[in-house]
Amino acid sequence: MSRRFPVGLAAMAVLLTAACGYSGPPAATLLQRAATTFNSTGSFHVVLTSDGVAGSGTLLTGAVGDATRPDGFTGTLDVTEAGLPLQIGVVSSGGDFYARLPFSTVYVKADPSQYGFADPGRLLDPSTGISTLITGARHASVSGDVRQNGETLVQVAAQVPGTLVAALLTDADPGQGVDITFGIDPGTYQVRQVDLTGPIFEKGDQSTFHLVLDKYGENVSITPPPT
C-alpha cells in the first residue's frame, strides 16, 4: 500500500490538472522553453503598472516602452516624487541613461536609481534582465490560465529571490522572496505577462508590479538622444 500511495497522488494531480483544462508541459518545462524563447528575441514592447504603492522618495509606478538587445530602451516612466505624479521620457543606450523631465524638451544624462529604478536598458540582459526571473523561479506550478488580447495564456506561479527583482526594477527588501506569476503563450512560449508581489516599495508592505509584454522581435532602433 505504501508504494502505491504516491502513484495514486500523482494520478490524482493529473486528473485535477486535466479537469482544469490544462494538459500541456509541466511548469518547469514551460519556464525552460520560455527562457530560451526570451533569450533569442531581439526586442519587445512592455507596459508596466503597479498596485499598492507605498513609501517615500521617488517611486516607479508605471512604464511604457520598447526594449532592444543588447542594451536599448526608449519610452516613458511614471514616478511619484513627494507624492506628486510625474512622467519622464527616458532613453537608455550603450550603458548610458538619459531622462527628459516634465516641461522640458531636452534629455540629460542621469543615474536611473535617482528616479527609483534600475536601468531599463538591461531588460534584455541575460544576467540582470527579465530572463533571470524565469530561470530564477523556484517552486513553480501551473496555476490556471488568463485571457489577454483574445489569447489564452498558461499561468505559472512561483517565487523568485528579491535580489533579482532589485537588480531588474526595484525592491525595498531584497532579502525577502517575491511571489511571481508568469503568463506564457503555450504556442510560442513567449512570456506575455509577469506579476511580481512583495515588499517592492517599502519593507513590510506588499505591492505588485504587473508587466505586459508583446510585439516580440519587431524592428526597434534606439540611439542616444541629443543633449
DOVEX-456598 format. One record per residue (C-alpha): x, y, z; residue in three letters. Coordinates in pm, whole numbers, plus 32768, in hexadecimal, padded with zeros to 4 digits. Layout:
// residues N
   xx   yy   zz guvex
    X    Y    Z   Ala
...
***
This chain:
// residues 227
   xx   yy   zz guvex
 8000 8000 8000   Met
 8114 80F7 8057   Ser
 81B0 80D1 7EFF   Arg
 8069 810B 7E4C   Arg
 800B 8243 7F10   Phe
 80F5 833A 7E5F   Pro
 8086 82AD 7D10   Val
 7F1E 82EB 7D73   Gly
 7F6F 8452 7DD1   Leu
 8021 848A 7C87   Ala
 7EF9 8400 7BC7   Ala
 7E0F 84DF 7C8C   Met
 7EE7 860F 7C38   Ala
 7ED4 85B6 7AC7   Val
 7D5A 8595 7ADD   Leu
 7D39 86E1 7B90   Leu
 7E13 878C 7A8E   Thr
 7D48 86F6 7975   Ala
 7C08 8762 7A20   Ala
 7C8B 88C7 7A1E   Cys
 7CB5 88AB 78A6   Gly
 7E32 88A1 7899   Tyr
 7EE8 8777 7806   Ser
 802C 8816 778E   Gly
 8194 8806 780B   Pro
 81DB 8824 7980   Pro
 823A 8973 7A16   Ala
 83B2 8935 7A11   Ala
 83A8 88E1 789D   Thr
 82D4 8A14 7851   Leu
 83CD 8AF5 7903   Leu
 84F8 8A52 785A   Gln
 8460 8A85 7702   Arg
 83F1 8BE6 775C   Ala
 8555 8C42 77C4   Ala
 85E1 8BBA 767E   Thr
 84DF 8C7D 75B7   Thr
 8519 8DBE 7678   Phe
 8693 8DAB 7656   Asn
 8672 8D82 74DE   Ser
 8595 8EB4 74A6   Thr
 862B 8FF8 742D   Gly
 8524 90E7 74B4   Ser
 83D4 9107 755F   Phe
 82D7 920A 75D3   His
 8285 9229 7746   Val
 8173 92CC 7812   Val
 81A8 92D5 798B   Leu
 80A1 9331 7A8D   Thr
 80A0 9315 7C06   Ser
 7FB6 92E2 7D2E   Asp
 7FDF 9328 7E9F   Gly
 80E4 9439 7E75   Val
 816A 94A6 7FC7   Ala
 829F 9552 8049   Gly
 835B 9698 8028   Ser
 8458 9724 7F36   Gly
 8448 96ED 7DC0   Thr
 837E 95B8 7D63   Leu
 8351 950F 7C12   Leu
 81DC 94D0 7BDD   Thr
 81BD 948C 7A68   Gly
 826D 947E 7918   Ala
 8230 945A 77A3   Val
 8348 941B 76AE   Gly
 8411 9345 75C1   Asp
 8545 927C 761C   Ala
 8643 91FF 7522   Thr
 8774 9124 7542   Arg
 8879 914F 75C5   Pro
 8839 9280 76A0   Asp
 873A 936C 7608   Gly
 85F6 93FA 7691   Phe
 851B 951F 7633   Thr
 83D2 9588 76CD   Gly
 8332 963C 77F0   Thr
 8337 95F2 7962   Leu
 8231 9654 7A62   Asp
 82C2 96AC 7BB6   Val
 8248 9752 7CF1   Thr
 832A 9844 7DA6   Glu
 82BB 98D5 7EF2   Ala
 815F 9858 7E9B   Gly
 8155 990B 7D4B   Leu
 8124 983B 7C0D   Pro
 8224 9882 7AFD   Leu
 825C 97F4 79A2   Gln
 83C3 97E3 792A   Ile
 843C 979A 77CA   Gly
 8564 96AD 77CD   Val
 8661 961A 76DD   Val
 8769 951A 7738   Ser
 8876 94BE 763F   Ser
 89D5 9436 7657   Gly
 89CD 9435 77D2   Gly
 896E 95A6 77E7   Asp
 881E 9616 7870   Phe
 8774 975A 7809   Tyr
 863F 97FE 789E   Ala
 8558 9911 7824   Arg
 84AC 99B3 794B   Leu
 8349 9A3D 7941   Pro
 832A 9B8E 7890   Phe
 847D 9B5A 77EB   Ser
 84D4 9B02 7684   Thr
 863E 9AAA 76D0   Val
 86CA 995A 773D   Tyr
 87DC 9959 7844   Val
 88C0 983D 78A9   Lys
 8854 97B7 79FB   Ala
 8867 9698 7AF3   Asp
 8726 95C7 7AE1   Pro
 8737 957A 7C56   Ser
 86F7 96EB 7C8D   Gln
 8597 96A9 7C0D   Tyr
 855E 956D 7CD6   Gly
 85AE 9457 7BDE   Phe
 86C2 9394 7B32   Ala
 8736 93DD 79CF   Asp
 861C 936F 78E3   Pro
 8723 9338 77D5   Gly
 8778 91F5 788B   Arg
 8622 9151 785F   Leu
 86B3 9069 7756   Leu
 87FF 9034 7807   Asp
 881B 8EBC 784E   Pro
 88C9 8F00 799B   Ser
 87DA 9008 7A26   Thr
 86A8 9012 7942   Gly
 8554 8F71 793B   Ile
 85E6 8E1E 78E0   Ser
 8688 8E0E 7A3C   Thr
 852B 8E0B 7AD1   Leu
 84D1 8CE3 79F5   Ile
 860B 8C1A 7A3F   Thr
 860A 8C83 7BAE   Gly
 84A4 8C13 7BF0   Ala
 847E 8B0F 7D03   Arg
 835F 8A2C 7D71   His
 82B0 8A64 7C24   Ala
 8159 89D5 7BDA   Ser
 804F 8A05 7ACF   Val
 7F43 8AD1 7B7C   Ser
 7E3E 8B09 7A6C   Gly
 7E13 8BE2 793B   Asp
 7DBF 8D49 78E1   Val
 7D3E 8DF8 77A9   Arg
 7E04 8F13 770D   Gln
 7DAC 8FB6 75C0   Asn
 7CDA 8E89 755D   Gly
 7DEB 8D8D 75AF   Glu
 7DF4 8C8F 76C9   Thr
 7F33 8C97 7795   Leu
 7FA0 8B84 7882   Val
 7FF0 8C0D 79D9   Gln
 811C 8B8D 7A99   Val
 8139 8BF6 7C07   Ala
 828A 8BF3 7CB7   Ala
 836F 8CBB 7D98   Gln
 84B0 8D76 7D41   Val
 85C1 8E0E 7E1D   Pro
 858D 8F7D 7E69   Gly
 86F0 8FC0 7DF4   Thr
 8686 8F72 7C8D   Leu
 8563 9065 7CA2   Val
 8644 9172 7D37   Ala
 873E 914A 7C1A   Ala
 862D 9158 7B12   Leu
 853E 9261 7B9A   Leu
 853E 92B7 7D0C   Thr
 8508 9202 7E55   Asp
 850A 929A 7FB2   Ala
 8561 9151 805C   Asp
 8635 9075 7F75   Pro
 8665 8F74 8089   Gly
 84F7 8F0F 806C   Gln
 846E 8E32 7F59   Gly
 8378 8EC1 7E5F   Val
 8248 8E06 7DDD   Asp
 823C 8DFB 7C62   Ile
 813D 8D88 7B63   Thr
 8194 8D63 79F3   Phe
 8097 8D64 78DA   Gly
 812D 8C8F 77C4   Ile
 80AA 8C5F 7664   Asp
 80A5 8AE2 7641   Pro
 80D0 8AF7 74C8   Gly
 8203 8BD7 74B8   Thr
 8281 8BBD 7621   Tyr
 8291 8D38 762D   Gln
 8267 8DD1 7784   Val
 8148 8EC7 7759   Arg
 8101 8F20 78C4   Gln
 81CF 8F35 7A03   Val
 8138 8F87 7B58   Asp
 8227 8FCB 7C7A   Leu
 81A2 8FED 7DDD   Thr
 827E 903A 7F07   Gly
 831E 9155 7FD0   Pro
 8365 9216 7E92   Ile
 8346 937A 7F11   Phe
 8362 9359 808A   Glu
 83C5 924A 8181   Lys
 8298 919D 8216   Gly
 81A5 9219 810B   Asp
 8131 913A 7FEF   Gln
 8124 91E2 7E9A   Ser
 8102 915E 7D39   Thr
 81A9 91A4 7BEC   Phe
 80E1 912C 7AC0   His
 819B 9113 7974   Leu
 80FD 90D2 7821   Val
 81F2 906F 770E   Leu
 81A4 9061 759B   Asp
 8223 90BC 743F   Lys
 8343 8FC7 745E   Tyr
 844E 8FEC 7352   Gly
 83D1 912F 72B5   Glu
 84CF 9214 7211   Asn
 853A 930B 731D   Val
 865D 93FC 72F9   Ser
 86D4 94C3 7426   Ile
 87E8 95C7 7422   Thr
 885B 96C1 7529   Pro
 8790 9802 751F   Pro
 8826 995A 74E7   Pro
 8877 99FF 7633   Thr
***
